[in-house]
Amino acid sequence: MAGQQKGKRHNYRRGNPQRRVLAEQIVKGKSVAEAGRIAGYSCPQAASNALRSMREEIAKALERNDWGPEKFVTKHLIPMLTAKKVLYAQNGGIFTDKRVVRDNATRLAAGDQYLKILGAYAPLSVEHSGVVVHELTEREKQEAVECVARILEYEERERKLLKE
């Protein structure tokens, strides 16, 4: 860590400029990878790890500024779930008509975020310790025997062809 003495930890109460830049870039709409590159992280995973460690601080800051989960849902998420957009028709470069239609892309994205917030998705990775045992069914055993027999037949034919 540049500018720090070996063995000394960073004082997070004063703030971490790299993390601050990361958060600012994400708020501007950059992806985590792009924001991490701008903030000077070595790789996207490092930026993602930094963001993950900041989650609790971000949640507390939002609560302190009256932006808790309820306000987020009522002010932003619910309107997005009912989003509409205007489509314009033109003929010869002149706008001739407009229609208000459902903005399905925005609605789907909002629904996806809503389900993530609720924890409705299965985890992407699961930590497991211990032994995993899979017992083969009789059908799987038979398929394995047949597969090995086909492999042996194939190898035997290959050996005969090589001898000729």
N, C-alpha and C positions, 0 to 999 in steps of 0.2 A: 504494500500500500504506500503510494508515494506521499511524502510529506509527513509520515507518521514514524515515530520511533518504534523499533522492533519491540514487540511484546505489549505495546500500548493499544488499547481498543479505542475506537472512534466514539466520541461523545455524541450520542444521537439526540440529546436535548438541544444541541446547537444546530442540528440538522445535517443532513448529508447532501452536499451539493449535487452529487451524481444522481441520487435518488430523486431529488427535487426536479432536476432536468427531465428525468424519466417520466415522472408524474405529469409535468407540464406538457410534454410532448404527447402523452397518451390523451390528456384532456383536449389537445388540439386535434385529435382524431387519428394520430399515427398508430400503427400496429405496435405491439410490444417489441418485436424484432427491430423495427425501424427506430422507435423511440430509444431502445437500448443502444443502437449504433450511434445515434446522435449524442446520447448521454455518455458514451465512451465505454460501454460494457464490452467485454472481450468476445462474447457470443450471445445469441438470443437466449440461450438457457440461463446465463448469468442474469440477464435482465428480467427474465420470468421469475427466477428465484428471488430477486430483489423485490419485485412487485408482490410476490406471494408473502414475503415477510412484512410488507407494508400494509397488508389488508386490514389488520386490526386498527392500526393508527388511522387509516383512511376512514374506516367506519366510525371511529370516535370523533374525528374531525367533522364528518358529515352530521353526526348527531348534535355536536356542539353548535353547529350553524343551522340548526333546525331543518336538516335534510335527512331525516331518518327514513326507514323503509316505507312507512305509511305515506309520507309526502311524495316520495319517489313514485310509488304505485299510483296514487291519485292524480298527481300533476303530469306525469310523463307516460307511464306504462299504459294506463287505461285509455288515454287519447290515442296512443299508437295502435292499440288493439282495434280501434274503430277508424283508422286513418283512411282518408280519401284523397284523390288527386284529380287534377283537371287535365283532360286530354283536349287538345286543340286540333281541328281539322283545317287544312288550308288547300286552296286551289289557286294555282298560278302565283304563289307567294302571298296571297291575301287570306287572312284567317276568315273562315266562313262559318265555323261552328265550334262549340265547346261542350264537353260533357263531363260531369262529375262522376267518377267511378271509384270503386274500392281500390285502395293501394295495397294489393295483396303482398307485395314484397315487404313492405313495412309491417304489415300485420303479422306475417310469418316470423319476421325477425323479433318483433315484440313478444310474440307467443313463445318463441324459443328462449328468450331471456327470462320470461316469466317462469317457464318450467325449470330453467336452471336455478333461479332464485329459490323456488320451492324445493329443489333437490329431487325433482321427479325423474331425472335421468340416472341410468345406472352409472356407477363410477367407471372412468376410463382405465384405471389400473387398480388392482387389488393386491395388497401385500398379504403374503401367506407364509406361514412358517410351519414346518412339519412335513410329513410324508404324504404324498398323494398316491393313492392306489387305484388303479383302474382294472377291474376284473373283466376279462373278455367273456362275452356271451358265447354260446355254442356256435352261433352263426358267424361271429367274428373269428373264432378259432378255425372254423371250416374255411372261411375266406382266406385266412393267413396260410393255411396248409396248401390251398389251391394256388395261391400266389407264389409260394416258394416252389411248388412243383413246376409252374410255368417258367419261372426263372431258371431252374435246373435244366429243363428241356431246352430252353433257348441257349444256355451255355453249352450244352452237349452238341447241339446243331452247329454252333460257332466253332467248337473244337474239331468236329468232323470236316467242316468246310476248310479250315486252316490246314488240315492234314492232306487234303486233296490237291 
